[in-house]
């Protein structure tokens, strides 16, 4: 499965009953599918603001709609997608277009930005600068992000609280996730795929949202970990097995959208706003952080803050006893 993210794009002269949309970004596998021969698939499943398409070879990828350019696009004609789409509707692609005739939708994918972050190399900053940048990112999230759910971990990471804001009492599911995070961090640092999978099952799928808070945190954490290991020359087949184990374990615990975000992150693929934060931390650039952290915090209602929490966890221990596992 891979994602295509939509934005509103009605064209002049659109025939009545039809709507033309333009995707703002697509996964690299979707791009590869577009470059293959014309194919006809089917609508696999439908939700109020998302649907999945199954290709003739059995692949499944999601089309998301919403209101944030970093996340989803505006709802199609302000109607839930479930009011217009049904499972089994034919989906055709040709010349960069995806067409669902029975729903009156045509989606242009060809000119979209490709959502693939694992290409350009990074020159990391000193260990001290990296740690300082991660702390600064956590402080910004604490001041301006949502402290509900797993964002409530940020004050502990930053060692501060937001002026005039009471740190909310965490929900039970957030307490459960926090208890498993130490085990997950230790499993990743010691390169133990079995332990990483076991810890993931206590986090994936927790919390509200189309992509639950636990999934957003996991995506930020393992995506940042992938880039961190790469930047410091410590990538290995065993490390990749650990990240893959996280994604595999999540597939049994959450919905297809949360799993997709985690699976992409396990290969170093993150939303542009999240990747911008990861790169700024690795390079130790306070200047870059000032511009990219607010963009990530604007990602959904709480998703950006949850993802930022995961990113910071990749560079900062939960407590002193875990520093030996997370030493850069």
Protein Blocks (a to p, Z undefined) as FASTA:
>chain_A
ZZddddddddehiaehiacdddfbdcfklmmmmmmccdddddfbdcfkbccdddfkopac
dddddjbfklmccdehhiafklmgcehiacddeehiacdfknopacdfklpccddfblbc
cddddfklmmmmmmmmmmmmmmmmcfehjllmmmmmnopacehiacddddfklmmmmmmm
mmmmmmmmnopaklmmmmmmmmgopaedjbdfklmmmmmmmmmmmmmmmmnopacfklmm
mmmmmmmmmmmmmcfklmmmmmmmmnopacfklmmmmmmmmnopaklmmmmmmmmmmgoj
klmmmmmmmmmmmmocfblklmmmmoZZ
